Amino acid sequence: MARRRKSDSGGASLDSLLDTMTNVVGILIIMLIVTQVGVGEAVERIKGFVEEISEEQYQTALAESEELKALLEQQRAEWKEQEPELPTQQARLDQQQELLEQLRKELEKLSSSQIDPEVLKKELAERKPKVDELERRVREQQEKIAALKARLAETPAKGPDQDARIVNLPDPRPAPKGAKGVVFICSNGRIVPLNTEGLQREAQQIIRPALRTLIRDGRIDCEKLATLFENRFVGDRYVQLKIRIAGDAKPRLAVFHREDAGDRTETLTRGNSLYNQWLKQLNPRQHYIDFRVFSDGFETYLAARNVAASHGFSAGWVPYAEGSEYWIGLGADLKTTCMGREPPKPTPPDPNRPNRPAPPADVVD
């Protein structure tokens, strides 16, 4: 009886399994049907849309597609052309940004600065008359220049002036090697030779006997020395000597051309003139002429220089303004200075000044 009962229970379980499988299969069939219906509708819709596109619309779309492709290629080409310029453009952008920042800072400075427009306007008003006056003067000068140019254009050209004199401009250069300078003074329309060494010896002969009365406390009484030369004649037939005090507080000999002494401008060009006789005593290879020219002896100098050149002498000249004096040393190295005078303190050398060679002591031009 027990085995019978077990067989009935197994049949019931199999039936339930079959029922379940039937249900699942049914559901799957239903889903398949629904899916097929949905896909069919979608296909029908797409097919209907495609059937609705005309040939003209298709061609239009195709042309637009080609245009888009061409535009794309053009943009790509332009991009390739501009790609190398990117660093330059970036640098320009950086510069513009720096400039913008600088302008901002300057704007801040201007905004912070206090400028009173009224004060500025007043200053401009005060300066305007001066500007107007300057403009008026400029116009006047321009008119004068224009008038002079017009007169110059109307003036006929002239030949050289018969009274004109040719003057060599100074061109300093070292004197001939080994040559000794001989000084000639041109003043008051006359020329005289200067025996410098002889005049110095004569001055020393006057000073030496009077040294006991001239020296006090190790200094020389230059006022007494000057009086000594004023009270007696010291010089030669051409010049007279007087005492002057130089900037170093030491005495010097001032040379004065004696009136009516020497050769005149009108006669010095003659072959037998005093000037020609003086030159004949010199050697052009051993001497050169050192002219000392005062304002009233310039014509004399021109004539004398031409004569010296005809004898083969090199020459140089030093001009002296009206009222100037020609000084020479005493010929002896004085270790003392004048009483009541102090020499200037030496100035320290400028470290920034370049070391330049000293000019030659003897020059001609």
C-alpha positions as MATLAB code, in Angstrom:
seq = 'MARRRKSDSGGASLDSLLDTMTNVVGILIIMLIVTQVGVGEAVERIKGFVEEISEEQYQTALAESEELKALLEQQRAEWKEQEPELPTQQARLDQQQELLEQLRKELEKLSSSQIDPEVLKKELAERKPKVDELERRVREQQEKIAALKARLAETPAKGPDQDARIVNLPDPRPAPKGAKGVVFICSNGRIVPLNTEGLQREAQQIIRPALRTLIRDGRIDCEKLATLFENRFVGDRYVQLKIRIAGDAKPRLAVFHREDAGDRTETLTRGNSLYNQWLKQLNPRQHYIDFRVFSDGFETYLAARNVAASHGFSAGWVPYAEGSEYWIGLGADLKTTCMGREPPKPTPPDPNRPNRPAPPADVVD';
ca = [
       0.000    0.000    0.000;
       2.944    2.380    0.812;
       4.543    2.162   -2.689;
       1.242    3.052   -4.363;
       1.029    6.259   -2.456;
       4.528    7.343   -3.598;
       3.673    6.830   -7.310;
       0.702    9.174   -7.103;
       2.797   11.973   -5.595;
       5.417   11.869   -8.444;
       2.731   12.212  -11.129;
       1.367   15.349   -9.545;
       4.828   17.016   -9.552;
       5.362   16.269  -13.230;
       2.046   17.845  -14.132;
       2.952   21.038  -12.317;
       6.245   21.258  -14.197;
       4.514   20.846  -17.528;
       2.013   23.545  -16.648;
       4.800   25.958  -15.750;
       6.731   25.298  -18.943;
       3.543   25.779  -20.958;
       3.007   29.173  -19.339;
       6.618   30.280  -19.988;
       6.483   29.206  -23.598;
       3.246   31.064  -24.027;
       4.668   34.237  -22.605;
       7.728   33.999  -24.864;
       5.486   33.493  -27.896;
       3.447   36.550  -26.923;
       6.661   38.655  -26.495;
       7.945   37.461  -29.841;
       4.699   38.447  -31.515;
       4.793   41.891  -29.886;
       8.434   42.402  -30.884;
       7.789   41.429  -34.454;
       4.837   43.783  -34.615;
       7.012   46.708  -33.238;
       9.854   46.021  -35.632;
       7.501   45.815  -38.526;
       5.948   49.135  -37.674;
       9.386   50.741  -37.388;
      10.410   49.314  -40.714;
       7.205   50.542  -42.238;
       7.784   54.030  -40.853;
      11.381   54.211  -42.134;
      10.280   52.819  -45.473;
       7.547   55.411  -45.682;
      10.031   58.232  -44.835;
      12.477   57.041  -47.466;
       9.721   56.766  -50.027;
       8.695   60.361  -49.222;
      12.261   61.805  -50.211;
      12.213   62.974  -53.809;
      15.099   62.884  -56.266;
      15.402   66.682  -56.132;
      15.705   66.658  -52.341;
      18.324   63.963  -52.547;
      20.396   65.964  -55.043;
      20.089   69.096  -52.899;
      21.250   67.229  -49.815;
      24.113   65.722  -51.796;
      25.207   69.190  -53.024;
      25.065   70.575  -49.486;
      27.162   67.645  -48.331;
      29.784   68.421  -50.985;
      29.805   72.100  -49.984;
      30.303   71.137  -46.368;
      33.185   68.873  -47.341;
      34.810   71.665  -49.409;
      34.348   74.156  -46.540;
      35.890   71.664  -44.154;
      38.926   71.231  -46.419;
      39.271   75.019  -46.750;
      39.179   75.455  -42.981;
      41.791   72.741  -42.595;
      44.080   74.485  -45.153;
      43.673   77.858  -43.434;
      44.428   76.272  -40.103;
      47.635   74.743  -41.490;
      48.681   78.177  -42.852;
      48.012   79.931  -39.562;
      49.461   77.212  -37.368;
      53.151   78.403  -37.796;
      52.079   81.945  -36.846;
      50.685   80.861  -33.511;
      53.944   81.596  -31.571;
      54.184   85.044  -33.178;
      50.552   85.784  -32.423;
      51.096   84.621  -28.859;
      54.140   86.905  -28.505;
      52.134   89.849  -29.857;
      49.380   89.043  -27.429;
      51.884   89.040  -24.560;
      53.265   92.405  -25.714;
      49.782   93.862  -25.908;
      49.070   92.608  -22.417;
      52.311   94.186  -21.118;
      51.452   97.459  -22.853;
      47.977   97.341  -21.378;
      49.429   96.799  -17.922;
      51.850   99.711  -18.407;
      49.030  101.970  -19.570;
      47.031  101.002  -16.521;
      49.928  101.941  -14.234;
      50.435  105.275  -16.021;
      46.738  105.947  -15.795;
      46.899  105.278  -12.070;
      49.817  107.721  -11.756;
      47.946  110.378  -13.712;
      44.840  109.856  -11.660;
      46.864  110.140   -8.448;
      48.779  113.263   -9.573;
      47.286  116.550   -8.542;
      47.190  118.962  -11.492;
      45.156  122.080  -11.121;
      43.729  122.964  -14.553;
      43.267  126.583  -13.505;
      46.922  126.950  -12.512;
      48.019  125.332  -15.777;
      45.737  127.621  -17.745;
      47.164  130.654  -15.930;
      50.758  129.608  -16.694;
      49.913  129.142  -20.360;
      48.333  132.582  -20.450;
      51.461  134.117  -18.862;
      53.790  132.427  -21.362;
      51.743  133.227  -24.443;
      53.043  136.833  -24.785;
      56.639  135.559  -24.687;
      55.858  132.973  -27.337;
      54.211  135.616  -29.498;
      57.236  137.893  -29.098;
      59.627  135.105  -30.096;
      57.508  134.271  -33.120;
      57.546  137.941  -34.127;
      61.340  138.088  -33.862;
      61.699  134.904  -35.878;
      59.496  136.348  -38.610;
      61.536  139.557  -38.645;
      64.801  137.625  -38.934;
      63.373  135.481  -41.709;
      62.292  138.602  -43.573;
      65.766  140.129  -43.160;
      67.417  136.942  -44.395;
      65.101  136.838  -47.399;
      65.881  140.494  -48.170;
      69.632  139.877  -47.889;
      69.387  136.850  -50.163;
      67.496  138.935  -52.704;
      70.137  141.675  -52.559;
      72.894  139.087  -52.834;
      71.257  137.587  -55.908;
      71.069  141.032  -57.511;
      74.677  141.945  -56.639;
      77.087  141.228  -59.522;
      80.075  139.048  -58.726;
      83.331  140.910  -58.145;
      86.902  139.846  -58.540;
      89.387  139.708  -55.673;
      89.824  142.892  -53.660;
      93.047  144.648  -54.578;
      93.516  145.718  -50.945;
      92.823  142.255  -49.527;
      95.621  140.551  -47.629;
      96.269  136.842  -47.564;
      96.647  135.481  -44.044;
      97.653  131.927  -43.240;
      95.423  130.445  -40.560;
      97.352  129.019  -37.594;
      98.246  125.371  -38.062;
     100.393  124.596  -34.997;
     103.021  121.895  -35.411;
     106.352  121.174  -33.724;
     109.227  123.467  -34.653;
     112.095  122.007  -36.708;
     114.111  119.592  -34.605;
     117.066  121.312  -32.951;
     115.971  124.793  -34.109;
     115.927  127.697  -31.640;
     113.174  130.301  -31.627;
     114.071  133.960  -32.089;
     111.397  136.348  -30.805;
     110.325  139.410  -32.804;
     107.773  141.829  -31.354;
     105.354  143.523  -33.758;
     103.609  146.556  -32.265;
     102.925  150.210  -33.016;
     103.613  149.607  -36.716;
     107.172  148.465  -36.045;
     109.161  145.275  -35.487;
     112.037  144.706  -33.056;
     114.128  141.650  -32.172;
     114.115  140.434  -28.572;
     117.418  139.357  -27.037;
     115.803  137.408  -24.211;
     118.964  136.029  -22.607;
     120.777  139.368  -22.763;
     117.830  141.176  -21.154;
     117.644  138.586  -18.372;
     121.347  138.997  -17.619;
     120.945  142.771  -17.410;
     117.972  142.408  -15.042;
     119.952  140.048  -12.811;
     122.790  142.568  -12.652;
     120.320  145.123  -11.286;
     118.671  142.752   -8.798;
     121.739  140.985   -7.377;
     123.319  143.991   -5.567;
     119.937  144.934   -4.040;
     119.027  141.504   -2.646;
     119.950  142.479    0.950;
     117.327  145.207    0.955;
     114.790  143.219   -1.069;
     114.702  139.999    1.021;
     112.846  140.070    4.356;
     111.834  137.029    6.395;
     112.691  134.776    3.506;
     110.358  136.651    1.111;
     111.148  139.177   -1.609;
     109.725  142.697   -1.441;
     108.389  142.909   -4.998;
     107.078  146.448   -4.523;
     110.611  147.670   -3.840;
     111.835  145.608   -6.779;
     109.264  147.222   -9.071;
     110.271  150.683   -7.803;
     113.903  149.830   -8.518;
     113.070  149.150  -12.167;
     110.864  152.252  -12.391;
     113.569  154.585  -11.114;
     116.180  153.468  -13.632;
     116.177  152.280  -17.198;
     116.582  148.533  -17.650;
     116.589  147.226  -21.213;
     118.287  147.800  -24.541;
     117.861  150.018  -27.612;
     114.618  148.256  -28.583;
     112.713  147.430  -25.365;
     112.411  148.436  -21.712;
     111.839  146.037  -18.788;
     109.533  146.465  -15.809;
     108.554  144.209  -12.909;
     105.214  142.401  -12.717;
     103.929  139.802  -10.225;
     102.651  136.590  -11.792;
      99.943  134.260  -10.543;
     102.487  132.060   -8.754;
     103.447  135.070   -6.569;
     106.860  135.364   -8.254;
     108.234  138.405  -10.164;
     108.403  138.518  -13.956;
     109.926  140.880  -16.522;
     107.359  142.785  -18.615;
     108.731  143.767  -22.048;
     107.694  147.150  -23.496;
     108.467  148.172  -27.062;
     110.325  151.492  -27.001;
     108.748  154.239  -29.081;
     110.298  154.731  -32.551;
     112.551  151.695  -32.049;
     112.958  149.001  -34.683;
     112.051  148.758  -38.358;
     108.842  150.244  -39.782;
     106.262  148.343  -41.818;
     106.945  150.509  -44.870;
     110.698  149.794  -44.923;
     111.145  146.244  -43.646;
     110.585  144.735  -47.111;
     113.579  146.576  -48.558;
     116.710  144.550  -49.181;
     118.864  146.765  -46.926;
     116.278  147.145  -44.142;
     117.118  146.521  -40.485;
     114.795  143.518  -40.492;
     116.607  141.918  -43.435;
     119.941  142.551  -41.694;
     118.675  140.792  -38.553;
     117.490  137.801  -40.573;
     120.853  137.534  -42.350;
     122.507  137.004  -38.966;
     120.358  133.868  -38.434;
     120.436  130.409  -40.004;
     117.115  128.964  -41.282;
     118.326  125.473  -40.329;
     119.156  126.492  -36.765;
     116.513  129.129  -36.048;
     112.821  129.778  -36.567;
     110.973  133.082  -36.122;
     108.613  133.462  -33.146;
     106.407  136.518  -33.812;
     104.641  138.191  -30.859;
     101.910  140.237  -32.520;
      99.975  143.051  -30.822;
      96.783  144.570  -32.187;
      98.596  147.637  -33.599;
     101.293  145.520  -35.267;
      99.290  143.051  -37.349;
     100.098  144.697  -40.693;
     103.749  144.712  -39.688;
     103.571  141.006  -38.884;
     102.088  140.136  -42.299;
     104.874  141.927  -44.144;
     107.586  140.536  -41.853;
     106.330  136.977  -42.195;
     106.438  137.145  -45.996;
     110.022  138.382  -45.854;
     110.971  135.600  -43.398;
     109.405  133.011  -45.702;
     111.424  134.345  -48.628;
     114.570  133.692  -46.563;
     113.448  130.106  -45.881;
     112.564  130.546  -42.186;
     109.817  128.582  -40.476;
     107.661  130.814  -38.303;
     104.931  130.841  -35.700;
     102.975  133.670  -34.141;
     101.111  134.470  -30.930;
      98.500  137.274  -31.009;
      98.063  139.653  -28.057;
      94.909  141.653  -27.383;
      94.974  145.403  -26.895;
      96.307  146.251  -23.435;
      98.086  142.906  -23.023;
     101.747  142.613  -22.019;
     104.504  140.199  -23.009;
     106.351  138.758  -19.996;
     109.553  136.765  -19.687;
     111.192  135.119  -16.682;
     114.056  136.551  -14.654;
     116.362  133.867  -16.014;
     117.026  132.516  -12.506;
     114.973  130.043  -10.500;
     113.703  131.994   -7.492;
     112.918  129.770   -4.514;
     111.002  132.533   -2.748;
     107.830  134.480   -3.493;
     106.684  138.075   -3.160;
     105.687  139.419    0.256;
     101.936  139.640    0.756;
     101.256  137.236   -2.089;
     100.482  133.549   -1.821;
     100.651  131.112   -4.725;
      97.426  129.225   -5.463;
      97.059  125.793   -3.942;
      97.653  123.024   -6.461;
      94.443  121.408   -7.642;
      94.303  117.621   -7.314;
      94.389  115.793  -10.635;
      91.067  114.670  -12.034;
      91.057  110.842  -12.032;
      88.462  110.822  -14.816;
      90.513  113.041  -17.127;
      92.490  111.038  -19.686;
      96.244  111.425  -19.645;
      97.146  113.417  -22.723;
     100.688  114.232  -23.798;
     101.723  117.814  -23.182;
     101.833  120.022  -26.300;
     105.298  120.807  -27.660;
     106.941  123.883  -26.155;
     108.072  125.268  -29.510;
     105.620  125.328  -32.397;
     105.365  126.905  -35.831;
     102.312  127.225  -38.074;
];
